[in-house]
Amino acid sequence: MGGSSFPARMSSPNTATSFIAVSADSDFPIQNIPFGVFVPNGQSTARCGTRIGDFVLDLAVITDEGLLGIGYENIFNKSELNDFMAMGYNSWKDVRDKLISLLHADNPTLRDNAALREAAFHPISQVQMLLPARIGDYTDFYSSRYHAENVGTMFRGPDNKLQPNWLHLPVGYHGRASSVMVSGTDVRRPYGQTKADDEPLPKFSQCKMLDFELEMAFFVGPGNPLGYPIPIQEADKHIFGMVLMNDWSARDIQKWEYVPLGPFGAKNFMTSVSPWVVTMLALEPFRVPGPVQDVSYFSFFL
């Protein structure tokens, strides 16, 4: 899955530079510092890393060297980011700040240690990126009005394109967590039932209307006890970061099966996510107001 250029489209006011050469059109300047999981070519052990330019920095290596301080032992030598995400906002910020400092052009700690650089940095072309986290559950929100109206027109016609509840609550459904895959995984065109408007009975066949929606997805860090909601004002302390997501859809199967309980086999055969999680801390300088709302909301949404 591709992405827009981080510095070109969202030029950060932070002018810091790294001792690692980063091209002007790279998505991975020192202002980004995303997190992901990788395996170096020729090896079998996955570990967590960040990316700067065209290099992956092995966080397990620099943790073993003591460069991230205490508290992160056995956090990054894993095949998933879950333990780190569960540590919460203060730890996310602490690690991000330390990585920016270590990668800064004026910091000699990594810059001048050739042996450590050799052990810690991997060219992106020499690693395999994996799914960044173990996903226990995932919810697909129907959050774009334009998208909701387009799909509504497709299934119900222009006169009934937006259901009344869409304006008042966050419409969503649970997806299949086990079929979330890292970007680049082959997609198998699914089989299912379809029914044409002019046919009396459905048919079982392979999907002929395969589609995808390019969306944003976010990973949640610390959870909450069952039955105790997270106030909206505290949401940003629970959202670790975002990835690009391809929401694959078998539209001809979906049209027949989605009534009355919503999507099923037509939507859960594959969901693709990009391997690098861009933290909300990195995105904070680019926060903008949301669309103007023309309906009243319950107070817990505000």
Backbone torsions as a table, in degrees:
resi	resn	phi	psi	omega
1	MET	NA	135.4	-178.4
2	GLY	-88.6	175.6	177.8
3	GLY	-150.3	157.1	176.8
4	SER	-71.7	158.2	-177.7
5	SER	-68.8	121.6	-176.9
6	PHE	-59.4	-53.4	-178.1
7	PRO	-73.9	-33.7	-175.6
8	ALA	-73.5	-41.1	-177.3
9	ARG	-87.4	-28.1	-175.2
10	MET	-136.9	66.0	-173.9
11	SER	-66.6	115.0	-176.9
12	SER	-74.8	145.4	175.3
13	PRO	-67.7	-17.1	177.4
14	ASN	-72.7	119.3	-175.7
15	THR	-99.1	14.1	-179.9
16	ALA	-58.9	147.9	176.9
17	THR	-128.0	160.3	-178.6
18	SER	-107.1	157.9	173.0
19	PHE	-73.4	-14.9	171.7
20	ILE	-82.5	127.4	-178.9
21	ALA	-65.3	129.5	179.9
22	VAL	-128.3	122.9	-178.8
23	SER	-68.3	156.1	-175.4
24	ALA	-63.8	-25.8	-178.4
25	ASP	-101.1	14.9	-179.8
26	SER	-74.4	145.8	172.6
27	ASP	-81.3	-1.7	-169.5
28	PHE	-128.8	59.4	172.4
29	PRO	-76.9	179.2	-178.8
30	ILE	-65.7	-19.7	178.5
31	GLN	-75.2	-13.6	-177.4
32	ASN	-87.8	-70.9	-177.7
33	ILE	55.2	65.3	176.3
34	PRO	-79.9	173.4	178.8
35	PHE	-126.1	141.9	179.8
36	GLY	-156.8	-177.2	-179.5
37	VAL	-126.1	135.8	-174.6
38	PHE	-144.9	163.1	171.6
39	VAL	-128.9	123.4	175.5
40	PRO	-63.1	143.4	177.3
41	ASN	-54.4	136.2	179.2
42	GLY	85.0	-2.0	177.7
43	GLN	-117.8	168.9	-177.7
44	SER	-122.1	-5.5	-175.5
45	THR	-98.9	119.6	178.4
46	ALA	-82.1	153.0	176.3
47	ARG	-153.8	168.7	-178.0
48	CYS	-90.3	149.6	-179.7
49	GLY	-151.8	173.2	169.3
50	THR	-123.9	168.4	-177.6
51	ARG	-123.5	137.2	174.3
52	ILE	-134.3	116.9	-176.0
53	GLY	59.6	-127.2	-179.6
54	ASP	-101.4	25.4	-179.8
55	PHE	-127.3	147.6	172.6
56	VAL	-104.3	129.6	177.5
57	LEU	-97.9	121.6	-178.1
58	ASP	-76.3	110.0	-176.8
59	LEU	-73.3	-25.6	177.0
60	ALA	-65.9	-39.0	-179.4
61	VAL	-65.1	-48.3	-176.5
62	ILE	-73.9	-24.4	173.6
63	THR	-67.3	-43.9	178.1
64	ASP	-61.8	-27.0	177.6
65	GLU	-82.6	-3.4	178.7
66	GLY	81.7	12.5	-173.2
67	LEU	-79.0	-14.5	177.6
68	LEU	-101.8	1.7	179.1
69	GLY	82.9	-173.7	-176.9
70	ILE	-83.1	157.7	175.7
71	GLY	102.9	-9.1	-176.6
72	TYR	-115.3	13.6	177.1
73	GLU	-63.5	136.8	178.2
74	ASN	60.2	27.9	175.5
75	ILE	-101.2	-40.5	-173.1
76	PHE	-102.5	-3.1	175.9
77	ASN	-91.3	44.0	-175.2
78	LYS	-125.1	164.9	177.7
79	SER	-94.0	19.0	179.8
80	GLU	-158.7	156.6	-179.8
81	LEU	-91.7	4.6	-170.5
82	ASN	-57.3	-44.3	-178.1
83	ASP	-63.4	-39.5	178.6
84	PHE	-68.7	-43.7	179.8
85	MET	-61.1	-35.3	-178.1
86	ALA	-70.9	-15.6	-178.3
87	MET	-71.5	-24.7	174.0
88	GLY	97.3	176.7	-169.0
89	TYR	-56.8	-46.5	-175.2
90	ASN	-62.2	-39.0	177.9
91	SER	-70.6	-39.5	177.4
92	TRP	-57.1	-46.6	-177.7
93	LYS	-67.5	-40.4	-179.2
94	ASP	-60.9	-48.9	-178.6
95	VAL	-66.3	-43.1	179.6
96	ARG	-60.3	-46.3	-179.8
97	ASP	-62.1	-40.4	-179.7
98	LYS	-68.4	-36.9	178.5
99	LEU	-67.2	-41.1	177.3
100	ILE	-60.6	-41.9	178.9
101	SER	-64.6	-44.9	-178.4
102	LEU	-64.9	-31.7	-177.5
103	LEU	-91.0	-4.4	-177.2
104	HIS	-65.2	145.8	-177.5
105	ALA	-58.6	-27.9	-175.9
106	ASP	-93.4	-0.1	-176.9
107	ASN	-98.0	117.5	-176.0
108	PRO	-82.2	-6.9	-171.2
109	THR	-54.9	-53.3	174.6
110	LEU	-90.4	-39.3	-174.2
111	ARG	-54.4	-41.0	-172.5
112	ASP	-103.9	8.5	179.6
113	ASN	-109.3	90.4	-173.2
114	ALA	-61.4	-41.4	-178.1
115	ALA	-65.2	-41.7	179.8
116	LEU	-68.7	-39.3	177.0
117	ARG	-61.0	-41.1	-179.7
118	GLU	-62.3	-36.8	-178.9
119	ALA	-79.9	-31.1	-169.0
120	ALA	-95.3	-26.6	-175.6
121	PHE	-103.7	138.2	177.3
122	HIS	-128.6	129.3	173.1
123	PRO	-57.9	138.6	-177.4
124	ILE	-59.5	-27.7	179.8
125	SER	-72.9	-9.0	-176.2
126	GLN	-114.9	23.1	175.9
127	VAL	-133.9	159.1	170.9
128	GLN	-109.1	126.1	178.7
129	MET	-86.8	140.6	-177.9
130	LEU	-116.5	174.1	173.9
131	LEU	-59.1	131.2	-171.5
132	PRO	-71.9	-20.2	-176.0
133	ALA	-149.9	159.2	170.5
134	ARG	-80.8	119.9	-173.0
135	ILE	-101.4	110.6	-179.4
136	GLY	-84.2	-26.4	-178.7
137	ASP	-161.3	153.0	172.5
138	TYR	-149.3	144.1	-178.5
139	THR	-119.3	132.5	179.1
140	ASP	-101.4	114.9	179.4
141	PHE	-96.0	142.0	-178.1
142	TYR	-95.0	67.6	-160.9
143	SER	-97.4	-10.3	-179.8
144	SER	-99.5	122.1	179.7
145	ARG	-62.2	-39.6	-179.7
146	TYR	-61.5	-43.4	179.8
147	HIS	-66.6	-44.3	-179.8
148	ALA	-60.4	-40.3	179.9
149	GLU	-70.9	-37.0	179.1
150	ASN	-65.1	-47.4	-179.8
151	VAL	-68.4	-38.2	177.8
152	GLY	-61.2	-39.8	176.6
153	THR	-64.3	-39.0	-179.8
154	MET	-61.9	-40.8	-173.6
155	PHE	-96.2	-30.7	-172.1
156	ARG	-124.1	-7.0	-178.4
157	GLY	93.1	161.5	-174.0
158	PRO	-65.9	-22.7	-177.7
159	ASP	-79.7	-12.6	-179.1
160	ASN	-135.6	41.4	-171.2
161	LYS	-75.8	-25.5	-177.7
162	LEU	-124.8	119.2	179.0
163	GLN	-69.5	146.5	-175.2
164	PRO	-58.1	-35.0	-176.1
165	ASN	-69.7	-19.5	-175.4
166	TRP	-59.5	-32.7	-177.4
167	LEU	-77.9	-6.9	-171.4
168	HIS	-123.1	-15.9	-179.7
169	LEU	-148.8	159.6	179.1
170	PRO	-76.6	99.6	-179.5
171	VAL	-71.5	131.7	179.5
172	GLY	-161.9	170.5	175.8
173	TYR	-148.9	156.9	179.1
174	HIS	-80.9	131.8	176.6
175	GLY	-96.5	-179.0	179.6
176	ARG	-92.2	108.6	-176.7
177	ALA	-64.1	-31.6	-175.2
178	SER	-71.4	-15.0	179.7
179	SER	-105.3	15.0	170.7
180	VAL	-81.0	122.2	-175.3
181	MET	-126.3	159.5	177.5
182	VAL	-73.2	147.9	179.0
183	SER	-52.1	137.7	-178.1
184	GLY	103.3	-13.7	176.3
185	THR	-68.7	134.2	179.9
186	ASP	-61.4	142.4	178.5
187	VAL	-103.8	126.4	177.0
188	ARG	-94.2	124.8	178.8
189	ARG	-65.0	121.8	-171.4
190	PRO	-79.7	163.4	171.1
191	TYR	-103.8	153.6	176.7
192	GLY	179.7	-176.2	178.4
193	GLN	-87.0	139.5	173.2
194	THR	-133.2	155.1	178.0
195	LYS	-145.8	119.2	176.0
196	ALA	-76.2	152.1	-177.7
197	ASP	-60.6	-29.2	-176.3
198	ASP	-98.7	12.7	179.1
199	GLU	-112.3	141.6	-176.2
200	PRO	-74.7	-28.2	-175.7
201	LEU	-132.4	155.1	178.2
202	PRO	-74.5	164.9	175.4
203	LYS	-123.3	154.9	174.2
204	PHE	-105.4	119.8	-176.9
205	SER	-159.4	173.5	176.0
206	GLN	-75.3	145.9	-179.8
207	CYS	-56.4	134.9	176.5
208	LYS	-111.4	-4.5	-178.2
209	MET	-128.3	62.7	179.1
210	LEU	-74.9	133.9	-173.1
211	ASP	-143.5	162.5	168.9
212	PHE	-144.7	153.8	175.2
213	GLU	-114.5	129.2	175.5
214	LEU	-83.5	118.0	-173.8
215	GLU	-131.0	174.3	170.7
216	MET	-106.4	140.1	176.3
217	ALA	-126.8	150.3	177.8
218	PHE	-128.1	149.4	177.5
219	PHE	-100.5	135.1	179.2
220	VAL	-97.3	137.0	178.0
221	GLY	-91.8	-107.8	-179.5
222	PRO	-60.2	137.0	179.5
223	GLY	-92.8	-154.7	-179.1
224	ASN	-145.4	150.9	177.2
225	PRO	-61.2	146.5	-179.6
226	LEU	-55.8	127.2	177.8
227	GLY	90.8	-3.0	-179.5
228	TYR	-116.5	101.7	-176.1
229	PRO	-69.5	156.7	175.1
230	ILE	-90.0	121.2	177.7
231	PRO	-58.9	144.0	-177.3
232	ILE	-58.8	-30.1	179.9
233	GLN	-67.3	-19.1	-178.7
234	GLU	-104.3	4.6	-175.1
235	ALA	-60.0	-37.6	-175.5
236	ASP	-68.9	-14.3	176.4
237	LYS	-86.8	-5.9	-179.6
238	HIS	-111.1	-19.9	-179.1
239	ILE	-89.4	113.2	-176.0
240	PHE	-72.6	-49.5	-177.0
241	GLY	-179.7	-177.1	-171.2
242	MET	-126.1	152.7	173.4
243	VAL	-132.4	161.2	168.0
244	LEU	-78.6	147.4	-177.0
245	MET	-137.9	134.2	169.1
246	ASN	-100.3	114.1	178.2
247	ASP	-94.0	100.3	-175.5
248	TRP	-78.6	141.9	-175.2
249	SER	-141.1	136.6	171.1
250	ALA	-100.2	90.9	-167.4
251	ARG	-63.6	-37.7	-179.1
252	ASP	-69.4	-35.5	175.0
253	ILE	-70.6	-41.6	-178.5
254	GLN	-60.7	-40.5	-176.6
255	LYS	-59.8	-34.9	-177.6
256	TRP	-84.1	-36.7	-169.8
257	GLU	-93.4	-14.9	-166.8
258	TYR	-76.7	-13.8	177.8
259	VAL	-91.3	130.6	2.4
260	PRO	-102.0	-4.1	-169.3
261	LEU	-101.1	3.8	176.3
262	GLY	95.9	-172.0	-174.0
263	PRO	-61.8	149.8	176.9
264	PHE	-141.0	-109.7	-176.9
265	GLY	-62.6	-24.8	-178.3
266	ALA	-70.7	-15.9	-175.7
267	LYS	-121.0	-15.8	-170.9
268	ASN	-106.2	15.1	180.0
269	PHE	-80.6	-20.5	177.8
270	MET	-170.1	135.2	168.5
271	THR	-134.1	126.7	-177.1
272	SER	-107.1	133.9	176.7
273	VAL	-125.9	148.4	178.3
274	SER	-70.1	152.3	-171.7
275	PRO	-77.4	-19.8	-176.3
276	TRP	-102.5	124.9	177.5
277	VAL	-91.6	115.8	177.7
278	VAL	-89.2	120.7	-172.9
279	THR	-71.2	155.7	175.0
280	MET	-64.4	-27.5	175.9
281	LEU	-62.8	-39.4	178.7
282	ALA	-69.7	-32.1	-176.7
283	LEU	-85.7	-13.6	-174.1
284	GLU	-53.8	-41.1	-179.2
285	PRO	-62.7	-13.4	-175.4
286	PHE	-109.2	14.5	178.5
287	ARG	-63.6	134.9	177.9
288	VAL	-131.5	159.8	177.9
289	PRO	-63.3	149.3	176.6
290	GLY	-77.3	173.0	178.7
291	PRO	-59.3	149.5	176.6
292	VAL	-65.6	131.6	-179.3
293	GLN	-98.1	134.0	-177.3
294	ASP	-112.3	20.5	175.2
295	VAL	-131.3	161.0	178.7
296	SER	-82.7	144.2	179.3
297	TYR	-119.4	154.6	170.8
298	PHE	-67.0	152.4	-172.2
299	SER	-62.7	-28.6	-177.0
300	PHE	-70.6	-10.3	175.5
301	PHE	-85.6	-10.7	-169.9
302	LEU	-101.8	NA	NA
